[in-house]
């Protein structure tokens, strides 16, 4: 695979007539203590195919790392085609780090990537081709797993988002019309004017460090785009490869992720119009799902299949319900002095 060659937009009256319009893309990469994985992402960007007339600027925002993150960026600058910038953000928050990078964006199109990913060789070309349609405001695509360990037999098929595995198939789909998925934050590309028009990421929702499941800043941003009338698409060719480390392939991690993600969802719901029917402050569908899961767990255990994928999926719906209740309580009692007793239960059982 050939590395990216520096490209410049055509200038002068003759070249302007012959050349394709210049497309500018800024890439924002928030990172925290993942210098090794970050280097792999930067290599994939360097190696990606760059169409004629496309200019790419890559901005790495170091979110208070204490490893070799800065050195990884400086080393990558040697021979880097185009622009690679390093910025430091001391406030520990993914949303704050994203907004730091977004504050200096000058391109027509901006893409958000996570530091544990690698982009497909045609990723930049897909961005350029898709945004040639002025009706497109934002896009996302598949998160394909790069396994750090063999997948366990109990891995719950109904919860692929826990490990960052998302694949909606090989058809282009429109968000809010024939696709009810969400634009996840690690493979998100937006027309800059659309992002600015709704405001970027809510700093009250951003993940802190590498805490499992916390966040929902990407869901909030996505929902605000849709509410503003922006048109977005799932593009199957816009693929990234997401590293799944061994520690994510544990039941403890899945329980913690589902619990904390629901805490974050409850936080987000405090900022939303009530999107679904509620009972005692909890979405009714969560209560119904948990009730069915308890009945299913009893039946599964009786058949000796307690360690199956189906059984663990049912268990995780209970952690989701517990997390939402904890988040609702946190929201209600915010501002009061902490009692010293954590709302989070232990995730080590089983």
C-alpha positions in Angstrom: 0.0 0.0 0.0 1.4 3.4 -1.0 1.6 6.1 1.6 -0.4 9.3 1.3 1.1 11.8 -1.1 0.8 15.5 -0.3 -2.0 17.1 -2.3 -2.7 20.7 -3.1 -5.8 22.3 -4.4 -5.5 23.5 -8.0 -4.8 27.2 -8.5 -4.7 29.5 -11.4 -7.4 30.0 -14.0 -6.5 27.0 -16.3 -5.9 24.5 -13.5 -9.1 25.7 -11.8 -11.1 24.8 -14.9 -9.5 21.3 -15.1 -9.3 20.4 -11.5 -11.9 18.9 -9.2 -13.1 21.2 -6.3 -10.8 21.0 -3.3 -12.2 19.1 -0.3 -10.8 19.8 3.1 -11.1 17.3 6.0 -10.0 17.8 9.6 -9.7 14.6 11.7 -10.0 14.9 15.5 -8.5 12.2 17.7 -9.0 12.5 21.5 -6.6 10.2 23.3 -5.7 9.1 26.8 -2.8 6.8 27.7 -2.9 4.7 24.5 0.3 5.7 22.8 0.8 2.3 21.2 -2.7 2.0 19.8 -2.6 5.7 18.7 0.5 4.9 16.6 -1.4 2.2 14.8 -4.2 4.6 14.0 -1.8 7.2 12.7 -0.1 4.6 10.5 -3.5 3.7 9.0 -4.2 7.4 8.3 -0.8 7.7 6.7 -1.4 4.6 4.5 -5.0 5.5 3.4 -5.7 6.4 -0.2 -6.0 10.1 -0.7 -8.0 11.2 -3.8 -6.8 14.1 -5.9 -8.0 17.5 -4.6 -8.5 16.3 -1.0 -6.5 17.9 1.8 -6.5 16.2 5.2 -5.3 17.7 8.5 -5.0 15.4 11.6 -5.4 16.9 15.1 -4.5 14.7 18.1 -5.8 16.0 21.4 -3.8 14.5 24.3 -6.4 14.3 27.1 -4.0 14.5 30.1 -2.0 11.4 29.3 1.1 10.4 31.3 2.5 7.9 28.8 4.4 8.4 25.6 1.5 10.0 23.7 3.3 13.2 22.7 6.3 11.2 21.6 4.1 9.0 19.4 2.7 12.1 17.7 6.1 13.7 17.3 7.6 10.5 15.9 4.7 10.2 13.4 5.4 13.7 12.1 8.6 12.6 10.4 7.7 12.3 6.7 4.0 12.8 7.5 2.1 13.8 4.3 0.1 16.9 5.1 -0.6 18.3 8.6 -0.3 16.5 11.9 -0.9 18.6 15.0 -0.6 17.8 18.7 -2.7 19.6 21.3 -2.9 19.1 25.1 -6.1 19.2 27.1 -5.6 18.9 30.9 -9.3 18.6 31.8 -10.1 14.8 32.0 -13.1 14.4 29.7 -13.6 13.1 26.2 -16.1 15.8 25.4 -13.8 18.5 26.5 -10.9 17.0 24.5 -13.2 16.7 21.4 -14.3 20.3 21.8 -10.6 21.4 22.2 -9.8 19.9 18.7 -13.1 21.2 17.2 -12.3 24.7 18.3 -9.6 25.0 15.7 -11.3 23.2 12.8 -11.2 25.1 9.5 -12.1 22.3 7.1 -15.4 21.8 5.3 -15.8 18.3 6.8 -14.7 17.0 10.2 -14.2 13.4 11.3 -14.0 12.0 14.8 -11.9 8.9 15.4 -11.0 7.0 18.6 -7.4 6.1 19.5 -8.0 2.4 19.5 -9.1 2.2 15.9 -7.6 1.9 12.4 -9.3 3.2 9.3 -10.0 1.2 6.2 -7.6 2.2 3.3 -10.5 3.7 1.4 -12.0 5.6 4.4 -10.9 9.1 3.3 -12.0 8.4 -0.3 -15.4 7.3 1.0 -15.8 10.5 2.9 -14.9 12.6 -0.1 -17.2 10.7 -2.4 -20.2 10.7 0.0 -20.0 14.4 0.9 -20.0 15.3 -2.8 -23.8 15.1 -2.3 -24.7 18.5 -0.7 -27.7 16.8 0.9 -25.5 14.7 3.2 -24.8 16.3 6.6 -23.2 13.4 8.6 -22.2 9.8 8.1 -20.9 6.8 10.1 -20.1 3.2 9.2 -19.2 -0.2 10.6 -17.0 -0.9 13.6 -15.3 -4.2 12.7 -13.5 -6.1 15.5 -9.8 -6.6 15.7 -9.7 -9.2 18.4 -7.1 -9.0 21.1 -8.2 -12.5 22.4 -10.6 -15.2 21.3 -14.3 -14.3 21.7 -15.8 -16.3 24.7 -18.8 -18.6 24.0 -21.0 -16.5 26.3 -20.4 -13.3 24.4 -23.9 -11.7 24.3 -25.0 -11.2 20.7 -27.6 -8.6 21.7 -24.9 -6.3 23.2 -22.3 -5.8 20.6 -21.9 -2.1 21.5 -20.3 -3.1 24.8 -17.1 -4.1 22.9 -17.6 -1.5 20.1 -18.7 -3.9 17.4 -21.3 -2.5 15.1 -22.2 -3.7 11.6 -25.5 -2.9 10.1 -24.9 -4.7 6.8 -23.9 -3.8 3.3 -26.6 -1.3 2.4 -26.6 2.5 2.7 -29.2 3.4 5.3 -30.6 6.8 6.4 -30.7 7.6 10.1 -34.2 8.2 11.3 -35.8 6.8 8.2 -34.9 3.2 7.4 -32.3 2.9 10.1 -32.8 3.3 13.9 -29.2 3.0 14.9 -27.0 5.8 16.4 -24.0 7.5 15.0 -21.3 6.3 17.4 -18.6 8.8 18.2 -15.5 6.9 17.0 -16.5 6.8 13.4 -18.4 10.0 12.9 -17.9 12.4 10.0 -19.9 15.7 9.9 -20.2 18.7 7.6 -18.6 21.3 9.8 -21.4 23.9 9.4 -24.0 21.2 10.5 -22.0 20.4 13.7 -21.5 24.1 14.6 -25.2 24.9 14.0 -26.2 22.5 16.8 -23.2 23.0 19.0 -20.6 20.3 19.5 -20.3 17.9 22.5 -21.9 18.4 25.9 -19.1 18.4 28.5 -21.5 17.2 31.2 -21.9 13.9 29.3 -18.3 13.1 28.2 -16.5 9.9 29.2 -13.7 10.5 31.8 -10.5 8.5 31.1 -11.2 4.9 30.1 -14.2 4.3 32.5 -16.4 1.6 30.9 -19.7 2.7 29.4 -19.7 6.3 30.6 -20.5 9.0 28.2 -23.6 9.3 25.9 -22.1 12.5 24.5 -22.2 10.9 21.1 -25.9 10.0 21.4 -26.7 13.5 22.6 -24.9 15.1 19.6 -26.5 12.6 17.2 -30.0 13.4 18.5 -29.5 17.1 18.3 -28.4 16.8 14.7 -31.5 14.8 13.8 -33.8 17.2 15.7 -32.3 20.1 13.7 -33.2 18.3 10.5 -29.7 17.2 9.5 -29.6 14.2 7.2 -27.2 11.4 8.1 -26.4 8.0 6.6 -24.8 4.7 7.6 -22.3 4.0 4.8 -21.1 0.4 4.8 -17.8 1.2 3.1 -16.8 3.7 5.8 -15.3 1.0 8.0 -12.9 1.2 10.9 -11.2 -1.7 12.7 -11.7 -1.5 16.5 -9.3 -3.1 18.8 -11.0 -5.3 21.4 -8.6 -6.0 24.3 -8.8 -9.1 26.5 -10.2 -7.1 29.5 -13.3 -6.2 27.5 -14.0 -9.9 26.9 -15.0 -10.5 30.5 -18.3 -10.6 32.2 -17.2 -8.0 34.7 -16.5 -5.5 31.9 -19.9 -6.2 30.3 -21.8 -5.7 33.6 -19.9 -2.5 34.3 -20.4 -1.1 30.8 -24.1 -1.8 30.8 -24.6 -0.3 34.3 -22.5 2.8 33.7 -24.0 3.4 30.2 -27.5 3.3 31.7 -26.3 5.8 34.4 -25.2 8.0 31.6 -28.5 7.5 29.8 -30.4 8.6 32.8 -28.2 11.8 32.8 -29.0 12.3 29.2 -32.7 11.8 29.8 -32.6 14.7 32.2 -31.7 16.9 29.2 -34.1 15.5 26.7 -37.8 15.7 26.2 -39.2 12.4 27.5 -38.7 10.2 24.4 -40.5 7.1 25.7 -43.3 6.2 28.2 -42.0 6.2 31.8 -43.1 4.6 35.1 -41.8 6.1 38.3 -39.1 7.8 36.4 -37.8 4.7 34.6 -38.6 3.8 30.9 -41.4 1.3 30.9 -39.6 -0.8 28.2 -36.7 -1.3 30.6 -39.0 -2.6 33.3 -40.8 -4.9 30.9 -37.5 -6.2 29.5 -36.1 -6.9 33.0 -39.3 -8.8 34.0 -39.1 -11.0 31.0 -35.4 -11.5 31.5 -35.9 -12.7 35.1 -38.4 -15.3 33.9 -36.0 -16.3 31.1 -33.1 -16.6 33.5 -35.0 -18.9 35.8 -35.9 -21.2 32.8 -32.4 -21.1 31.4 -30.9 -22.0 34.7 -33.3 -24.8 35.2 -32.1 -26.2 31.8 -28.5 -25.9 32.9 -27.7 -23.2 30.3 -26.8 -20.4 32.8 -23.5 -19.7 31.1 -24.9 -19.3 27.6 -24.9 -16.1 25.5 -28.7 -15.9 25.8 -28.6 -16.2 29.6 -25.9 -13.5 29.9 -27.8 -11.2 27.6 -30.8 -11.5 30.0 -28.6 -10.7 33.0 -27.3 -7.6 31.3 -30.8 -6.1 30.9 -31.0 -6.2 34.7 -27.7 -4.3 35.1 -29.1 -1.7 32.6 -32.2 -1.3 34.8 -30.1 -0.9 37.9 -27.9 1.6 36.2 -30.8 3.7 35.1 -32.2 3.8 38.6 -28.8 4.8 40.0 -28.5 7.5 37.4 -32.0 8.8 38.1 -31.1 8.9 41.8 -27.8 10.7 41.0 -29.7 13.2 39.0 -32.2 13.9 41.7 -29.7 14.3 44.5 -27.0 16.1 42.5 -25.7 19.0 44.4 -26.0 17.3 47.8 -23.0 16.3 49.7 -21.9 12.8 48.8 -22.8 10.3 51.6 -19.7 8.2 50.9 -21.7 5.2 49.8 -21.3 4.3 46.1 -24.4 3.6 44.0 -22.4 1.2 41.9 -22.6 -2.5 42.9 -19.9 -5.1 42.5 -19.5 -6.5 39.0 -17.2 -9.4 39.9 -19.9 -12.1 40.6 -19.8 -15.2 38.3 
